[in-house]
């Protein structure tokens, strides 16, 4: 059986925790930061879980999830 290739852009965007959850960065932190409040910026700098509807899609791109660091 041939090996599966990891989708490299997905491997750079998503991180897998030790419990198996897939984490991602939040949108909205690239630019236009001067009018956003400090609490809002602190909240969106953190990583969040991938939504349940997208877990299967991301999992297909990361066939070897425990190695995608």
DOBAVO-645396 format. One record per residue: residue in one letter; residue number from 1; x, y, z of N, C-alpha, C, O in turn. Coordinates in Angstrom, 3 decimals, decimal comma. Atoms other than C-alpha are relative to their C-alpha. Example, Ala and Ser with C-alpha at 12.3 -4.5 7.8 and 13.67 -1.06 7.14 Angstrom:
BEGIN
+--------+-----+----------+----------+----------+----------+----------+----------+----------+----------+----------+----------+----------+----------+
: residu : num :      nc1 :      nc2 :      nc3 :     cac1 :     cac2 :     cac3 :      cc1 :      cc2 :      cc3 :      oc1 :      oc2 :      oc3 :
+--------+-----+----------+----------+----------+----------+----------+----------+----------+----------+----------+----------+----------+----------+
:      A :   1 :    0,890 :   -1,190 :    0,000 :   12,300 :   -4,500 :    7,800 :    0,900 :    1,200 :    0,000 :    1,936 :    1,181 :    0,665 :
:      S :   2 :   -0,820 :   -1,190 :   -0,060 :   13,670 :   -1,060 :    7,140 :   -0,770 :    1,090 :    0,730 :   -0,261 :    2,198 :    0,899 :
+--------+-----+----------+----------+----------+----------+----------+----------+----------+----------+----------+----------+----------+----------+
END
This chain:
BEGIN
+--------+-----+----------+----------+----------+----------+----------+----------+----------+----------+----------+----------+----------+----------+
: residu : num :      nc1 :      nc2 :      nc3 :     cac1 :     cac2 :     cac3 :      cc1 :      cc2 :      cc3 :      oc1 :      oc2 :      oc3 :
+--------+-----+----------+----------+----------+----------+----------+----------+----------+----------+----------+----------+----------+----------+
:      X :   1 :    0,850 :   -1,177 :    0,000 :    0,000 :    0,000 :    0,000 :    0,895 :    1,241 :    0,000 :    1,810 :    1,333 :    0,819 :
:      X :   2 :   -0,848 :   -1,197 :    0,022 :    1,497 :    3,396 :   -0,928 :   -0,292 :    0,916 :    1,187 :   -1,363 :    0,879 :    1,793 :
:      X :   3 :    0,190 :   -0,971 :   -1,079 :    2,013 :    6,097 :    1,636 :   -0,868 :    1,153 :   -0,483 :   -0,906 :    1,461 :   -1,675 :
:      X :   4 :    0,805 :   -1,173 :    0,315 :   -0,358 :    9,058 :    1,779 :    0,832 :    1,250 :    0,203 :    1,653 :    1,319 :    1,117 :
:      X :   5 :   -0,726 :   -1,256 :   -0,141 :    0,984 :   12,550 :    1,266 :   -0,780 :    0,954 :    0,905 :   -2,006 :    1,039 :    0,832 :
:      X :   6 :    0,591 :   -1,023 :   -0,856 :    0,339 :   15,232 :    3,871 :   -0,143 :    1,275 :   -0,802 :    0,777 :    1,664 :   -1,522 :
:      X :   7 :    0,213 :   -1,295 :    0,642 :   -1,155 :   18,455 :    2,542 :    0,829 :    1,024 :    0,763 :    0,515 :    1,343 :    1,910 :
:      X :   8 :   -0,997 :   -0,780 :   -0,727 :    1,728 :   20,778 :    3,406 :   -0,552 :    1,321 :    0,529 :   -0,155 :    1,758 :    1,609 :
:      X :   9 :    0,542 :   -1,255 :   -0,523 :   -0,262 :   23,995 :    3,730 :   -0,887 :   -0,264 :    1,212 :   -0,952 :    0,563 :    2,120 :
:      X :  10 :    0,812 :    0,346 :   -1,169 :   -2,644 :   22,241 :    6,135 :    0,888 :   -0,313 :    1,197 :    0,550 :    0,026 :    2,331 :
:      X :  11 :   -0,915 :    0,326 :   -1,093 :    0,293 :   20,956 :    8,174 :    0,570 :    1,259 :    0,635 :    0,903 :    1,263 :    1,820 :
:      X :  12 :   -0,512 :   -1,260 :   -0,546 :    1,488 :   24,554 :    8,565 :   -1,090 :    0,802 :    0,701 :   -0,793 :    1,592 :    1,597 :
:      X :  13 :    1,097 :   -0,781 :   -0,569 :   -1,951 :   25,946 :    9,443 :   -0,597 :   -0,606 :    1,257 :   -1,066 :    0,125 :    2,130 :
:      X :  14 :    0,671 :    0,675 :   -1,108 :   -3,211 :   23,348 :   11,915 :    1,002 :   -0,715 :    0,876 :    2,015 :   -1,221 :    0,393 :
:      X :  15 :   -0,826 :    0,734 :   -0,957 :   -1,669 :   21,859 :   15,047 :   -0,892 :   -1,014 :    0,712 :   -2,064 :   -0,746 :    0,975 :
:      X :  16 :    0,750 :    1,052 :   -0,670 :   -2,752 :   18,645 :   16,731 :    0,490 :   -0,086 :    1,443 :    1,693 :   -0,178 :    1,692 :
:      X :  17 :   -0,368 :    0,081 :   -1,401 :   -2,828 :   18,507 :   20,523 :    0,260 :   -1,456 :    0,369 :   -0,004 :   -2,361 :   -0,422 :
:      X :  18 :   -0,295 :    1,365 :   -0,434 :   -1,757 :   15,469 :   22,524 :   -1,272 :   -0,819 :    0,181 :   -1,230 :   -2,047 :    0,100 :
:      X :  19 :    1,259 :    0,735 :   -0,128 :   -5,416 :   14,576 :   23,076 :   -0,660 :   -0,252 :   -1,347 :   -1,674 :   -0,946 :   -1,411 :
:      X :  20 :    0,525 :    0,266 :    1,329 :   -6,042 :   14,615 :   19,306 :   -0,860 :    1,104 :   -0,575 :   -1,337 :    0,981 :   -1,704 :
:      X :  21 :    0,781 :   -1,111 :    0,534 :   -7,900 :   17,923 :   18,950 :    0,835 :    0,764 :   -1,016 :    2,059 :    0,828 :   -0,899 :
:      X :  22 :   -0,679 :   -0,788 :    1,024 :   -7,048 :   20,055 :   15,916 :   -0,237 :    1,465 :    0,316 :   -1,380 :    1,893 :    0,477 :
:      X :  23 :    0,065 :   -1,414 :   -0,348 :   -6,261 :   23,712 :   16,670 :    0,374 :    0,839 :   -1,214 :    1,136 :    0,399 :   -2,075 :
:      X :  24 :   -0,321 :   -0,921 :    1,086 :   -6,118 :   26,707 :   14,309 :    0,097 :    1,416 :    0,552 :   -0,391 :    1,707 :    1,644 :
:      X :  25 :   -0,051 :   -1,415 :   -0,343 :   -5,329 :   30,416 :   14,429 :   -1,320 :    0,646 :   -0,392 :   -2,025 :    0,159 :   -1,276 :
:      X :  26 :    1,228 :   -0,707 :    0,329 :   -8,202 :   32,873 :   14,375 :    0,260 :    1,056 :   -1,061 :    1,378 :    1,555 :   -1,190 :
:      X :  27 :   -0,092 :   -1,029 :    1,020 :   -8,870 :   35,291 :   11,548 :   -0,104 :    1,384 :    0,645 :   -0,600 :    1,516 :    1,764 :
:      X :  28 :    0,202 :   -1,375 :   -0,422 :   -8,714 :   39,064 :   11,914 :    1,157 :    0,613 :    0,750 :    0,976 :    1,654 :    1,383 :
:      X :  29 :   -1,110 :   -0,541 :   -0,775 :   -5,259 :   39,624 :   13,401 :    1,140 :    0,448 :   -0,908 :    2,212 :    0,808 :   -0,421 :
:      X :  30 :   -1,059 :   -0,341 :    0,940 :   -3,279 :   40,396 :   10,232 :    0,290 :    1,478 :   -0,103 :    1,450 :    1,877 :   -0,210 :
:      X :  31 :   -0,202 :   -1,439 :    0,168 :   -3,833 :   44,140 :    9,990 :   -1,212 :    0,717 :    0,558 :   -2,141 :    0,082 :    1,058 :
:      X :  32 :    1,082 :   -0,843 :   -0,540 :   -6,120 :   47,047 :   11,002 :   -0,202 :   -0,240 :    1,490 :   -1,327 :   -0,440 :    1,949 :
:      X :  33 :    0,081 :    0,320 :   -1,418 :   -5,304 :   46,509 :   14,661 :   -0,213 :    1,223 :    0,890 :   -0,549 :    1,076 :    2,065 :
:      X :  34 :    0,038 :   -1,167 :   -0,881 :   -5,362 :   50,110 :   15,886 :   -1,391 :    0,287 :    0,538 :   -1,511 :    0,853 :    1,624 :
:      X :  35 :    1,344 :   -0,299 :   -0,496 :   -9,158 :   50,328 :   16,199 :   -0,604 :   -1,150 :    0,790 :   -1,710 :   -1,013 :    1,313 :
:      X :  36 :    0,515 :    1,125 :   -0,768 :   -9,583 :   46,919 :   17,860 :    0,443 :    0,136 :    1,448 :    1,562 :    0,568 :    1,723 :
:      X :  37 :   -0,320 :   -0,146 :   -1,412 :   -9,691 :   46,837 :   21,635 :    1,059 :   -1,016 :    0,420 :    1,261 :   -2,031 :   -0,247 :
:      X :  38 :   -1,039 :    0,904 :   -0,489 :   -6,937 :   45,197 :   23,633 :   -0,538 :   -1,361 :    0,377 :    0,102 :   -2,383 :    0,129 :
:      X :  39 :    0,570 :    1,286 :   -0,391 :   -9,233 :   42,537 :   25,008 :   -0,379 :   -0,821 :   -1,229 :   -0,241 :   -2,044 :   -1,233 :
:      X :  40 :    0,343 :    0,703 :    1,244 :  -10,426 :   41,683 :   21,505 :    1,242 :   -0,572 :   -0,656 :    1,221 :   -1,699 :   -1,151 :
:      X :  41 :   -1,244 :    0,487 :    0,607 :   -6,852 :   41,395 :   20,232 :    0,577 :   -1,161 :    0,791 :    1,068 :   -2,126 :    0,204 :
:      X :  42 :   -0,504 :    1,114 :   -0,810 :   -5,822 :   39,199 :   23,152 :   -0,815 :   -1,262 :   -0,245 :   -0,271 :   -2,366 :   -0,255 :
:      X :  43 :    0,864 :    1,151 :    0,230 :   -8,791 :   36,949 :   22,481 :    0,281 :   -0,645 :   -1,355 :    0,293 :   -1,872 :   -1,456 :
:      X :  44 :   -0,177 :    0,604 :    1,318 :   -8,108 :   36,503 :   18,765 :    1,436 :   -0,392 :   -0,298 :    1,685 :   -1,011 :   -1,332 :
:      X :  45 :   -1,368 :    0,499 :    0,175 :   -4,353 :   35,943 :   19,146 :    0,117 :   -1,462 :    0,422 :    1,062 :   -2,142 :    0,025 :
:      X :  46 :   -0,074 :    1,372 :   -0,488 :   -5,106 :   32,618 :   20,854 :   -0,482 :   -0,975 :   -1,063 :   -1,218 :   -0,601 :   -1,976 :
:      X :  47 :    0,446 :    1,036 :    0,917 :   -5,614 :   29,357 :   19,000 :   -1,306 :   -0,596 :    0,510 :   -1,542 :   -0,653 :    1,717 :
:      X :  48 :    1,292 :    0,572 :   -0,353 :   -9,057 :   27,744 :   18,936 :   -0,155 :   -1,359 :   -0,680 :    0,610 :   -1,708 :   -1,579 :
:      X :  49 :    0,289 :    1,300 :    0,607 :  -10,502 :   24,327 :   18,093 :   -0,598 :    0,202 :   -1,387 :   -1,277 :    1,195 :   -1,646 :
:      X :  50 :    0,664 :    0,034 :    1,292 :  -11,503 :   23,546 :   14,535 :   -1,438 :   -0,445 :    0,237 :   -1,682 :   -1,336 :    1,050 :
:      X :  51 :    1,410 :    0,327 :   -0,214 :  -15,306 :   23,385 :   14,285 :   -0,281 :   -1,443 :   -0,387 :    0,433 :   -2,036 :   -1,196 :
:      X :  52 :    0,348 :    1,402 :    0,227 :  -16,985 :   19,989 :   14,260 :   -0,269 :   -0,286 :   -1,478 :    0,019 :   -1,381 :   -1,960 :
:      X :  53 :    0,316 :    0,214 :    1,408 :  -18,122 :   20,473 :   10,652 :    1,243 :   -0,066 :   -0,872 :    1,184 :   -0,582 :   -1,988 :
:      X :  54 :   -1,233 :   -0,006 :    0,788 :  -14,518 :   20,928 :    9,482 :    1,022 :   -1,046 :    0,437 :    2,047 :   -1,209 :   -0,224 :
:      X :  55 :   -0,984 :    0,953 :   -0,523 :  -12,764 :   18,228 :   11,525 :    0,287 :   -1,098 :   -1,019 :    1,445 :   -1,463 :   -1,224 :
:      X :  56 :   -0,222 :    1,066 :    0,977 :  -13,295 :   15,535 :    8,891 :    0,763 :    0,501 :   -1,215 :    1,602 :   -0,220 :   -1,754 :
:      X :  57 :   -0,704 :   -0,551 :    1,152 :  -12,104 :   17,809 :    6,083 :    1,481 :    0,192 :    0,297 :    2,330 :   -0,136 :   -0,531 :
:      X :  58 :   -1,399 :   -0,234 :   -0,371 :   -8,914 :   18,766 :    7,929 :    0,705 :   -1,324 :    0,247 :    1,888 :   -1,456 :   -0,066 :
:      X :  59 :   -0,604 :    1,298 :   -0,277 :   -8,295 :   15,176 :    9,001 :    0,422 :   -0,712 :   -1,275 :    1,412 :   -1,444 :   -1,273 :
:      X :  60 :   -0,385 :    0,597 :    1,277 :   -8,222 :   14,068 :    5,365 :    1,295 :    0,606 :   -0,526 :    2,073 :   -0,074 :   -1,195 :
:      X :  61 :   -1,225 :   -0,651 :    0,452 :   -5,468 :   16,596 :    4,682 :    1,196 :   -0,365 :    0,867 :    2,341 :   -0,205 :    0,443 :
:      X :  62 :   -1,064 :    0,391 :   -0,921 :   -3,464 :   15,349 :    7,688 :   -0,136 :   -1,492 :    0,305 :   -0,612 :   -1,851 :    1,382 :
:      X :  63 :    0,205 :    1,426 :   -0,244 :   -3,399 :   11,557 :    7,316 :    0,806 :   -0,531 :    1,183 :    0,395 :   -1,494 :    1,832 :
:      X :  64 :   -0,842 :    0,430 :   -1,126 :   -0,607 :   11,217 :    9,910 :   -0,043 :    1,101 :    1,043 :    0,936 :    1,821 :    1,241 :
:      X :  65 :    0,227 :   -1,154 :   -0,855 :   -2,026 :   13,600 :   12,480 :    0,994 :    0,144 :    1,130 :    1,350 :    1,265 :    1,490 :
:      X :  66 :   -0,864 :   -0,170 :   -1,165 :    0,288 :   12,820 :   15,342 :    1,394 :    0,499 :   -0,384 :    2,172 :    0,869 :    0,495 :
:      X :  67 :   -1,302 :   -0,506 :    0,444 :    3,316 :   13,844 :   13,224 :   -0,090 :    1,393 :   -0,605 :    0,938 :    1,957 :   -0,979 :
:      X :  68 :    0,127 :   -1,309 :    0,670 :    1,902 :   17,120 :   11,840 :    0,224 :    1,110 :    1,016 :   -0,741 :    1,670 :    1,535 :
:      X :  69 :   -0,321 :   -1,050 :   -0,957 :    3,660 :   19,597 :   14,097 :    0,461 :    1,239 :   -0,730 :    0,781 :    2,245 :   -0,097 :
+--------+-----+----------+----------+----------+----------+----------+----------+----------+----------+----------+----------+----------+----------+
END
